[in-house]
Amino acid sequence: MLHAVIMAGGSGTRFWPKSTKEHPKQFLTLFGDQTMLQSTVERIKSAIPADRVWVITNERYVDLVNAQLPEVPKNNIIGEPVAKNTAPCVAAAAALIDKQDPDATMAVLPADHLIANADEFISVLKAGAQKAEESDSLVTIGVQPTRPETGYGYIELKKDSAEPVGDYEVKRVAQFREKPDIATARQFVFSGRFLWNSGMFIWKTSVILDQFKKHLPDVAEQVKQLKPSIDTNQQTEALNIFYQACPSVSIDYGIMEKAENVYVIPGDFGWNDVGSWKALYDVEEKDKNDNVMKALQYITEESSGNLVHSSNGKLIALAGVENLAVVETDDVILVCNLDKAQSVKQVVNQLKESEDKKKFL
């Protein structure tokens, strides 16, 4: 059966000050009336019911996940005692699912992405699962680039490697490429041989556990130590030991870049990782002056192309400004150029280094 592993442990620093260490991006209501985590589970429910959804998060967010996803079994919500990147997260989830369902296929999905066309996404997901099950391969979902984007990693396709799976073409991966500079990004898009790396993966649990043995034996050894304690009253303690002992490494670097049987299925379903206030501005509906006004009270005068995000009822007035993000919480006001929205992460880093300002994180 197909299970979903939702990675929900990120800190969402680029969405500060709305995203904080106690309430990061994936738990915010940025679109519609659901949080991003809730939307992720809602999106897949036609293919993967709640009892086969697993959420891997920071242990401080377990109660928050339980509150937002009451339909997901509590035993399926795993709190990491320490962040060790995505490879240990995937390994632990694969071990837990494998104990319950040895023939399982798992889809690994981030909790904080926007997908406009859920039906098309489910069709792509099912085709990817079919490929993973039939060929014992590692499958990733790539997104057709619409612009030379420097904020995403890329997947290079092998020439003449397309093969049909249902209504889709699956292609072999030549290599994964890191986030490029703008000139390289233009070359990637112009060549037609690159997709954006969405960070979504599909494989059989048995296959990915074998890949850990081959490429990340240190993690595989910790999985071996963990397995006897799964579904016992020692599981929580064993998971703590597992995470403390594992190296910090991404699934991309640790497995995907080294494995041989890697395929990508191209998807076109309105994907956006919504990684900054600029990305939020891009996907939101604009008024006649191209402003996005998420505020209870506001006035604009000769102002265009701005994003305002405030929920505390204060009047927000814009006069003669363009291309700004103005984000207000109870104790913070952020003003930044939308084209420099990635710099919010550096602001957060400064706050971390300041003893008297850490309270604003």
Contacts in CASP RR format, 6 or more apart in sequence:
PFRMAT RR
TARGET T0000
AUTHOR 0000-0000-0000
METHOD contacts of the structure
MODEL  1
MLHAVIMAGGSGTRFWPKSTKEHPKQFLTLFGDQTMLQSTVERIKSAIPA
DRVWVITNERYVDLVNAQLPEVPKNNIIGEPVAKNTAPCVAAAAALIDKQ
DPDATMAVLPADHLIANADEFISVLKAGAQKAEESDSLVTIGVQPTRPET
GYGYIELKKDSAEPVGDYEVKRVAQFREKPDIATARQFVFSGRFLWNSGM
FIWKTSVILDQFKKHLPDVAEQVKQLKPSIDTNQQTEALNIFYQACPSVS
IDYGIMEKAENVYVIPGDFGWNDVGSWKALYDVEEKDKNDNVMKALQYIT
EESSGNLVHSSNGKLIALAGVENLAVVETDDVILVCNLDKAQSVKQVVNQ
LKESEDKKKFL
1 52 0 8 1.000
1 101 0 8 1.000
1 103 0 8 1.000
1 104 0 8 1.000
1 105 0 8 1.000
2 47 0 8 1.000
2 48 0 8 1.000
2 52 0 8 1.000
2 104 0 8 1.000
2 105 0 8 1.000
2 106 0 8 1.000
2 107 0 8 1.000
2 126 0 8 1.000
2 129 0 8 1.000
3 48 0 8 1.000
3 52 0 8 1.000
3 53 0 8 1.000
3 54 0 8 1.000
3 97 0 8 1.000
3 101 0 8 1.000
3 104 0 8 1.000
3 105 0 8 1.000
3 106 0 8 1.000
3 107 0 8 1.000
4 41 0 8 1.000
4 44 0 8 1.000
4 48 0 8 1.000
4 52 0 8 1.000
4 53 0 8 1.000
4 54 0 8 1.000
4 106 0 8 1.000
4 107 0 8 1.000
4 109 0 8 1.000
5 54 0 8 1.000
5 55 0 8 1.000
5 56 0 8 1.000
5 89 0 8 1.000
5 90 0 8 1.000
5 93 0 8 1.000
5 97 0 8 1.000
5 106 0 8 1.000
5 107 0 8 1.000
5 108 0 8 1.000
5 109 0 8 1.000
6 37 0 8 1.000
6 40 0 8 1.000
6 41 0 8 1.000
6 53 0 8 1.000
6 54 0 8 1.000
6 55 0 8 1.000
6 56 0 8 1.000
6 109 0 8 1.000
6 110 0 8 1.000
6 111 0 8 1.000
7 56 0 8 1.000
7 86 0 8 1.000
7 89 0 8 1.000
7 108 0 8 1.000
7 109 0 8 1.000
7 110 0 8 1.000
7 111 0 8 1.000
8 26 0 8 1.000
8 37 0 8 1.000
8 55 0 8 1.000
8 56 0 8 1.000
8 57 0 8 1.000
8 61 0 8 1.000
8 65 0 8 1.000
8 111 0 8 1.000
8 112 0 8 1.000
9 24 0 8 1.000
9 26 0 8 1.000
9 56 0 8 1.000
9 57 0 8 1.000
9 58 0 8 1.000
9 61 0 8 1.000
9 80 0 8 1.000
9 83 0 8 1.000
9 111 0 8 1.000
10 24 0 8 1.000
10 25 0 8 1.000
10 26 0 8 1.000
10 58 0 8 1.000
10 83 0 8 1.000
10 112 0 8 1.000
11 19 0 8 1.000
11 21 0 8 1.000
11 24 0 8 1.000
11 25 0 8 1.000
12 19 0 8 1.000
12 24 0 8 1.000
12 25 0 8 1.000
12 26 0 8 1.000
12 112 0 8 1.000
13 19 0 8 1.000
13 344 0 8 1.000
13 345 0 8 1.000
13 348 0 8 1.000
14 275 0 8 1.000
14 276 0 8 1.000
14 277 0 8 1.000
14 341 0 8 1.000
14 342 0 8 1.000
14 344 0 8 1.000
14 345 0 8 1.000
15 24 0 8 1.000
15 25 0 8 1.000
15 28 0 8 1.000
15 30 0 8 1.000
15 275 0 8 1.000
15 276 0 8 1.000
15 277 0 8 1.000
15 280 0 8 1.000
15 344 0 8 1.000
16 332 0 8 1.000
16 334 0 8 1.000
16 344 0 8 1.000
16 347 0 8 1.000
16 348 0 8 1.000
16 361 0 8 1.000
17 327 0 8 1.000
17 329 0 8 1.000
17 332 0 8 1.000
17 333 0 8 1.000
17 334 0 8 1.000
17 360 0 8 1.000
18 25 0 8 1.000
18 28 0 8 1.000
18 30 0 8 1.000
18 309 0 8 1.000
18 327 0 8 1.000
18 329 0 8 1.000
19 25 0 8 1.000
19 28 0 8 1.000
20 361 0 8 1.000
21 361 0 8 1.000
22 60 0 8 1.000
23 64 0 8 1.000
24 61 0 8 1.000
25 36 0 8 1.000
25 112 0 8 1.000
25 274 0 8 1.000
26 35 0 8 1.000
26 36 0 8 1.000
26 37 0 8 1.000
26 111 0 8 1.000
26 112 0 8 1.000
27 35 0 8 1.000
27 36 0 8 1.000
27 37 0 8 1.000
27 61 0 8 1.000
27 64 0 8 1.000
27 68 0 8 1.000
28 35 0 8 1.000
28 36 0 8 1.000
29 35 0 8 1.000
30 36 0 8 1.000
30 274 0 8 1.000
30 280 0 8 1.000
31 39 0 8 1.000
31 114 0 8 1.000
31 283 0 8 1.000
34 42 0 8 1.000
35 68 0 8 1.000
36 111 0 8 1.000
36 112 0 8 1.000
36 113 0 8 1.000
36 114 0 8 1.000
36 274 0 8 1.000
37 55 0 8 1.000
37 65 0 8 1.000
37 68 0 8 1.000
37 69 0 8 1.000
37 111 0 8 1.000
37 112 0 8 1.000
38 68 0 8 1.000
38 69 0 8 1.000
39 114 0 8 1.000
40 109 0 8 1.000
40 110 0 8 1.000
40 111 0 8 1.000
40 112 0 8 1.000
40 113 0 8 1.000
41 50 0 8 1.000
41 53 0 8 1.000
41 69 0 8 1.000
41 71 0 8 1.000
41 72 0 8 1.000
43 115 0 8 1.000
43 118 0 8 1.000
43 121 0 8 1.000
43 122 0 8 1.000
44 53 0 8 1.000
44 107 0 8 1.000
44 109 0 8 1.000
44 122 0 8 1.000
44 125 0 8 1.000
46 122 0 8 1.000
47 122 0 8 1.000
47 125 0 8 1.000
47 126 0 8 1.000
48 107 0 8 1.000
50 69 0 8 1.000
50 71 0 8 1.000
50 72 0 8 1.000
50 73 0 8 1.000
51 72 0 8 1.000
51 73 0 8 1.000
51 76 0 8 1.000
53 69 0 8 1.000
53 72 0 8 1.000
53 76 0 8 1.000
54 76 0 8 1.000
54 77 0 8 1.000
54 78 0 8 1.000
54 93 0 8 1.000
54 96 0 8 1.000
54 97 0 8 1.000
55 65 0 8 1.000
55 69 0 8 1.000
55 72 0 8 1.000
55 76 0 8 1.000
55 77 0 8 1.000
55 78 0 8 1.000
55 111 0 8 1.000
56 78 0 8 1.000
56 79 0 8 1.000
56 80 0 8 1.000
56 89 0 8 1.000
56 92 0 8 1.000
56 93 0 8 1.000
57 65 0 8 1.000
57 77 0 8 1.000
57 78 0 8 1.000
57 79 0 8 1.000
57 80 0 8 1.000
58 79 0 8 1.000
58 80 0 8 1.000
58 83 0 8 1.000
59 79 0 8 1.000
59 80 0 8 1.000
59 81 0 8 1.000
61 79 0 8 1.000
62 77 0 8 1.000
62 79 0 8 1.000
65 72 0 8 1.000
65 77 0 8 1.000
66 74 0 8 1.000
66 77 0 8 1.000
69 77 0 8 1.000
78 92 0 8 1.000
78 93 0 8 1.000
78 96 0 8 1.000
78 239 0 8 1.000
79 239 0 8 1.000
80 89 0 8 1.000
80 243 0 8 1.000
81 239 0 8 1.000
81 240 0 8 1.000
81 243 0 8 1.000
81 244 0 8 1.000
82 243 0 8 1.000
82 244 0 8 1.000
83 248 0 8 1.000
84 243 0 8 1.000
84 246 0 8 1.000
84 247 0 8 1.000
84 248 0 8 1.000
84 249 0 8 1.000
85 248 0 8 1.000
85 249 0 8 1.000
85 250 0 8 1.000
85 251 0 8 1.000
86 250 0 8 1.000
86 251 0 8 1.000
86 252 0 8 1.000
87 212 0 8 1.000
87 216 0 8 1.000
87 219 0 8 1.000
87 246 0 8 1.000
87 247 0 8 1.000
87 249 0 8 1.000
87 250 0 8 1.000
87 251 0 8 1.000
87 253 0 8 1.000
87 254 0 8 1.000
87 255 0 8 1.000
88 219 0 8 1.000
88 222 0 8 1.000
88 242 0 8 1.000
88 243 0 8 1.000
88 246 0 8 1.000
88 247 0 8 1.000
88 248 0 8 1.000
88 249 0 8 1.000
89 251 0 8 1.000
90 108 0 8 1.000
90 201 0 8 1.000
90 208 0 8 1.000
90 251 0 8 1.000
90 255 0 8 1.000
91 208 0 8 1.000
91 209 0 8 1.000
91 212 0 8 1.000
91 216 0 8 1.000
91 219 0 8 1.000
91 220 0 8 1.000
91 222 0 8 1.000
91 223 0 8 1.000
91 246 0 8 1.000
92 223 0 8 1.000
92 226 0 8 1.000
92 239 0 8 1.000
92 242 0 8 1.000
92 243 0 8 1.000
93 106 0 8 1.000
93 108 0 8 1.000
94 106 0 8 1.000
94 205 0 8 1.000
94 208 0 8 1.000
94 209 0 8 1.000
94 212 0 8 1.000
94 223 0 8 1.000
95 205 0 8 1.000
95 209 0 8 1.000
95 223 0 8 1.000
95 226 0 8 1.000
95 227 0 8 1.000
95 230 0 8 1.000
96 230 0 8 1.000
97 104 0 8 1.000
97 106 0 8 1.000
97 205 0 8 1.000
98 104 0 8 1.000
98 205 0 8 1.000
98 206 0 8 1.000
98 209 0 8 1.000
99 227 0 8 1.000
99 230 0 8 1.000
99 231 0 8 1.000
100 231 0 8 1.000
101 205 0 8 1.000
102 205 0 8 1.000
102 206 0 8 1.000
103 204 0 8 1.000
103 206 0 8 1.000
104 204 0 8 1.000
104 205 0 8 1.000
105 129 0 8 1.000
105 132 0 8 1.000
105 133 0 8 1.000
105 202 0 8 1.000
105 203 0 8 1.000
105 204 0 8 1.000
105 205 0 8 1.000
106 202 0 8 1.000
106 203 0 8 1.000
106 204 0 8 1.000
106 205 0 8 1.000
106 208 0 8 1.000
107 125 0 8 1.000
107 129 0 8 1.000
107 200 0 8 1.000
107 201 0 8 1.000
107 202 0 8 1.000
108 199 0 8 1.000
108 200 0 8 1.000
108 201 0 8 1.000
108 202 0 8 1.000
108 251 0 8 1.000
109 200 0 8 1.000
110 199 0 8 1.000
110 200 0 8 1.000
110 273 0 8 1.000
112 273 0 8 1.000
112 274 0 8 1.000
113 198 0 8 1.000
113 271 0 8 1.000
113 272 0 8 1.000
113 273 0 8 1.000
113 274 0 8 1.000
114 270 0 8 1.000
114 271 0 8 1.000
114 272 0 8 1.000
114 273 0 8 1.000
114 274 0 8 1.000
114 283 0 8 1.000
115 121 0 8 1.000
115 269 0 8 1.000
115 270 0 8 1.000
115 271 0 8 1.000
116 269 0 8 1.000
116 270 0 8 1.000
116 271 0 8 1.000
117 269 0 8 1.000
117 270 0 8 1.000
118 269 0 8 1.000
120 267 0 8 1.000
120 268 0 8 1.000
120 269 0 8 1.000
121 267 0 8 1.000
121 269 0 8 1.000
121 271 0 8 1.000
123 167 0 8 1.000
123 168 0 8 1.000
124 141 0 8 1.000
124 168 0 8 1.000
124 265 0 8 1.000
124 267 0 8 1.000
124 269 0 8 1.000
125 141 0 8 1.000
125 202 0 8 1.000
127 165 0 8 1.000
127 166 0 8 1.000
127 167 0 8 1.000
127 168 0 8 1.000
127 170 0 8 1.000
127 265 0 8 1.000
128 139 0 8 1.000
128 141 0 8 1.000
128 165 0 8 1.000
128 168 0 8 1.000
128 170 0 8 1.000
128 202 0 8 1.000
128 265 0 8 1.000
129 139 0 8 1.000
129 202 0 8 1.000
130 165 0 8 1.000
130 166 0 8 1.000
131 137 0 8 1.000
131 139 0 8 1.000
131 165 0 8 1.000
131 170 0 8 1.000
131 202 0 8 1.000
131 263 0 8 1.000
131 265 0 8 1.000
132 138 0 8 1.000
132 139 0 8 1.000
132 202 0 8 1.000
132 203 0 8 1.000
132 204 0 8 1.000
132 207 0 8 1.000
133 204 0 8 1.000
135 261 0 8 1.000
135 263 0 8 1.000
136 204 0 8 1.000
136 207 0 8 1.000
136 261 0 8 1.000
137 203 0 8 1.000
137 207 0 8 1.000
137 261 0 8 1.000
137 262 0 8 1.000
137 263 0 8 1.000
138 201 0 8 1.000
138 203 0 8 1.000
138 207 0 8 1.000
138 208 0 8 1.000
138 211 0 8 1.000
138 255 0 8 1.000
138 256 0 8 1.000
138 259 0 8 1.000
138 261 0 8 1.000
138 262 0 8 1.000
138 263 0 8 1.000
139 170 0 8 1.000
139 201 0 8 1.000
139 202 0 8 1.000
139 203 0 8 1.000
139 262 0 8 1.000
139 263 0 8 1.000
139 264 0 8 1.000
139 265 0 8 1.000
140 155 0 8 1.000
140 173 0 8 1.000
140 197 0 8 1.000
140 198 0 8 1.000
140 199 0 8 1.000
140 200 0 8 1.000
140 201 0 8 1.000
140 202 0 8 1.000
140 256 0 8 1.000
140 262 0 8 1.000
140 263 0 8 1.000
140 264 0 8 1.000
140 265 0 8 1.000
141 198 0 8 1.000
141 199 0 8 1.000
141 200 0 8 1.000
141 201 0 8 1.000
141 202 0 8 1.000
141 264 0 8 1.000
141 265 0 8 1.000
141 267 0 8 1.000
142 155 0 8 1.000
142 195 0 8 1.000
142 196 0 8 1.000
142 197 0 8 1.000
142 198 0 8 1.000
142 200 0 8 1.000
142 264 0 8 1.000
142 265 0 8 1.000
142 266 0 8 1.000
142 267 0 8 1.000
143 195 0 8 1.000
143 196 0 8 1.000
143 198 0 8 1.000
143 266 0 8 1.000
143 267 0 8 1.000
143 268 0 8 1.000
143 271 0 8 1.000
144 195 0 8 1.000
144 196 0 8 1.000
144 266 0 8 1.000
144 267 0 8 1.000
144 268 0 8 1.000
145 154 0 8 1.000
145 188 0 8 1.000
145 189 0 8 1.000
145 194 0 8 1.000
145 195 0 8 1.000
145 196 0 8 1.000
147 189 0 8 1.000
148 182 0 8 1.000
148 185 0 8 1.000
148 186 0 8 1.000
148 188 0 8 1.000
148 189 0 8 1.000
149 185 0 8 1.000
149 196 0 8 1.000
150 179 0 8 1.000
150 180 0 8 1.000
150 181 0 8 1.000
150 182 0 8 1.000
150 185 0 8 1.000
151 179 0 8 1.000
151 342 0 8 1.000
152 179 0 8 1.000
152 196 0 8 1.000
152 197 0 8 1.000
152 273 0 8 1.000
153 176 0 8 1.000
153 177 0 8 1.000
153 178 0 8 1.000
153 179 0 8 1.000
153 180 0 8 1.000
153 196 0 8 1.000
153 197 0 8 1.000
154 176 0 8 1.000
154 177 0 8 1.000
154 180 0 8 1.000
154 185 0 8 1.000
154 188 0 8 1.000
154 194 0 8 1.000
154 195 0 8 1.000
154 196 0 8 1.000
154 197 0 8 1.000
155 173 0 8 1.000
155 176 0 8 1.000
155 177 0 8 1.000
155 194 0 8 1.000
155 195 0 8 1.000
155 196 0 8 1.000
155 197 0 8 1.000
155 264 0 8 1.000
156 173 0 8 1.000
156 174 0 8 1.000
156 175 0 8 1.000
156 176 0 8 1.000
156 177 0 8 1.000
156 188 0 8 1.000
156 193 0 8 1.000
156 194 0 8 1.000
157 171 0 8 1.000
157 172 0 8 1.000
157 173 0 8 1.000
157 174 0 8 1.000
157 193 0 8 1.000
157 194 0 8 1.000
157 195 0 8 1.000
157 264 0 8 1.000
158 171 0 8 1.000
158 172 0 8 1.000
158 173 0 8 1.000
158 174 0 8 1.000
159 193 0 8 1.000
161 171 0 8 1.000
161 172 0 8 1.000
162 169 0 8 1.000
162 170 0 8 1.000
162 171 0 8 1.000
163 169 0 8 1.000
163 170 0 8 1.000
163 171 0 8 1.000
164 170 0 8 1.000
165 265 0 8 1.000
168 265 0 8 1.000
168 266 0 8 1.000
168 267 0 8 1.000
169 265 0 8 1.000
169 266 0 8 1.000
170 263 0 8 1.000
170 264 0 8 1.000
170 265 0 8 1.000
171 263 0 8 1.000
171 264 0 8 1.000
171 265 0 8 1.000
171 266 0 8 1.000
172 262 0 8 1.000
172 263 0 8 1.000
172 264 0 8 1.000
173 256 0 8 1.000
173 262 0 8 1.000
173 263 0 8 1.000
173 264 0 8 1.000
174 193 0 8 1.000
175 257 0 8 1.000
176 197 0 8 1.000
176 252 0 8 1.000
176 256 0 8 1.000
176 257 0 8 1.000
177 188 0 8 1.000
177 194 0 8 1.000
180 188 0 8 1.000
188 194 0 8 1.000
195 264 0 8 1.000
195 266 0 8 1.000
196 271 0 8 1.000
197 252 0 8 1.000
198 271 0 8 1.000
198 273 0 8 1.000
199 252 0 8 1.000
201 251 0 8 1.000
201 256 0 8 1.000
208 255 0 8 1.000
209 220 0 8 1.000
209 223 0 8 1.000
211 255 0 8 1.000
211 259 0 8 1.000
212 219 0 8 1.000
212 220 0 8 1.000
212 223 0 8 1.000
212 255 0 8 1.000
213 220 0 8 1.000
214 259 0 8 1.000
215 254 0 8 1.000
215 255 0 8 1.000
215 258 0 8 1.000
215 259 0 8 1.000
216 247 0 8 1.000
216 249 0 8 1.000
216 254 0 8 1.000
216 255 0 8 1.000
218 246 0 8 1.000
218 247 0 8 1.000
219 246 0 8 1.000
219 247 0 8 1.000
219 249 0 8 1.000
222 241 0 8 1.000
222 242 0 8 1.000
222 245 0 8 1.000
222 246 0 8 1.000
223 242 0 8 1.000
225 238 0 8 1.000
225 241 0 8 1.000
225 242 0 8 1.000
225 245 0 8 1.000
226 238 0 8 1.000
226 239 0 8 1.000
226 241 0 8 1.000
226 242 0 8 1.000
228 238 0 8 1.000
229 235 0 8 1.000
229 237 0 8 1.000
229 238 0 8 1.000
230 238 0 8 1.000
256 262 0 8 1.000
272 279 0 8 1.000
272 282 0 8 1.000
272 283 0 8 1.000
273 279 0 8 1.000
274 280 0 8 1.000
274 283 0 8 1.000
276 341 0 8 1.000
276 342 0 8 1.000
276 344 0 8 1.000
277 307 0 8 1.000
277 309 0 8 1.000
277 325 0 8 1.000
277 327 0 8 1.000
277 336 0 8 1.000
277 338 0 8 1.000
277 341 0 8 1.000
277 344 0 8 1.000
278 325 0 8 1.000
278 338 0 8 1.000
278 339 0 8 1.000
278 341 0 8 1.000
278 342 0 8 1.000
279 341 0 8 1.000
280 292 0 8 1.000
280 307 0 8 1.000
280 309 0 8 1.000
281 292 0 8 1.000
281 305 0 8 1.000
281 307 0 8 1.000
281 325 0 8 1.000
281 338 0 8 1.000
284 292 0 8 1.000
284 294 0 8 1.000
284 307 0 8 1.000
285 292 0 8 1.000
286 292 0 8 1.000
286 305 0 8 1.000
287 293 0 8 1.000
289 300 0 8 1.000
289 303 0 8 1.000
289 304 0 8 1.000
289 305 0 8 1.000
290 304 0 8 1.000
290 305 0 8 1.000
291 300 0 8 1.000
291 303 0 8 1.000
291 304 0 8 1.000
291 305 0 8 1.000
291 306 0 8 1.000
291 307 0 8 1.000
291 308 0 8 1.000
291 318 0 8 1.000
292 305 0 8 1.000
292 306 0 8 1.000
292 307 0 8 1.000
292 308 0 8 1.000
293 300 0 8 1.000
293 308 0 8 1.000
293 316 0 8 1.000
294 307 0 8 1.000
294 308 0 8 1.000
294 309 0 8 1.000
294 310 0 8 1.000
294 311 0 8 1.000
295 308 0 8 1.000
295 309 0 8 1.000
295 310 0 8 1.000
295 311 0 8 1.000
295 313 0 8 1.000
295 316 0 8 1.000
296 310 0 8 1.000
296 311 0 8 1.000
296 312 0 8 1.000
296 313 0 8 1.000
297 313 0 8 1.000
297 314 0 8 1.000
297 315 0 8 1.000
297 316 0 8 1.000
298 308 0 8 1.000
298 315 0 8 1.000
298 316 0 8 1.000
298 317 0 8 1.000
298 318 0 8 1.000
299 315 0 8 1.000
299 316 0 8 1.000
299 317 0 8 1.000
299 318 0 8 1.000
300 306 0 8 1.000
300 317 0 8 1.000
300 318 0 8 1.000
300 319 0 8 1.000
301 317 0 8 1.000
301 318 0 8 1.000
301 319 0 8 1.000
301 320 0 8 1.000
302 319 0 8 1.000
302 320 0 8 1.000
303 318 0 8 1.000
303 319 0 8 1.000
303 320 0 8 1.000
303 321 0 8 1.000
303 322 0 8 1.000
304 322 0 8 1.000
305 322 0 8 1.000
305 323 0 8 1.000
305 324 0 8 1.000
305 338 0 8 1.000
306 318 0 8 1.000
306 321 0 8 1.000
306 322 0 8 1.000
306 323 0 8 1.000
306 324 0 8 1.000
306 325 0 8 1.000
306 326 0 8 1.000
306 338 0 8 1.000
307 324 0 8 1.000
307 325 0 8 1.000
307 326 0 8 1.000
307 327 0 8 1.000
307 338 0 8 1.000
308 316 0 8 1.000
308 318 0 8 1.000
308 326 0 8 1.000
308 327 0 8 1.000
309 325 0 8 1.000
309 326 0 8 1.000
309 327 0 8 1.000
309 328 0 8 1.000
310 316 0 8 1.000
310 326 0 8 1.000
310 327 0 8 1.000
310 328 0 8 1.000
312 328 0 8 1.000
312 329 0 8 1.000
312 330 0 8 1.000
314 328 0 8 1.000
316 326 0 8 1.000
316 328 0 8 1.000
318 324 0 8 1.000
318 326 0 8 1.000
323 337 0 8 1.000
323 338 0 8 1.000
323 339 0 8 1.000
324 335 0 8 1.000
324 336 0 8 1.000
324 337 0 8 1.000
324 338 0 8 1.000
325 334 0 8 1.000
325 335 0 8 1.000
325 336 0 8 1.000
325 337 0 8 1.000
325 338 0 8 1.000
325 341 0 8 1.000
326 333 0 8 1.000
326 334 0 8 1.000
326 335 0 8 1.000
327 333 0 8 1.000
327 334 0 8 1.000
328 334 0 8 1.000
331 360 0 8 1.000
332 360 0 8 1.000
334 344 0 8 1.000
334 347 0 8 1.000
336 343 0 8 1.000
336 344 0 8 1.000
348 361 0 8 1.000
350 357 0 8 1.000
351 357 0 8 1.000
351 358 0 8 1.000
351 360 0 8 1.000
351 361 0 8 1.000
352 358 0 8 1.000
352 361 0 8 1.000
END
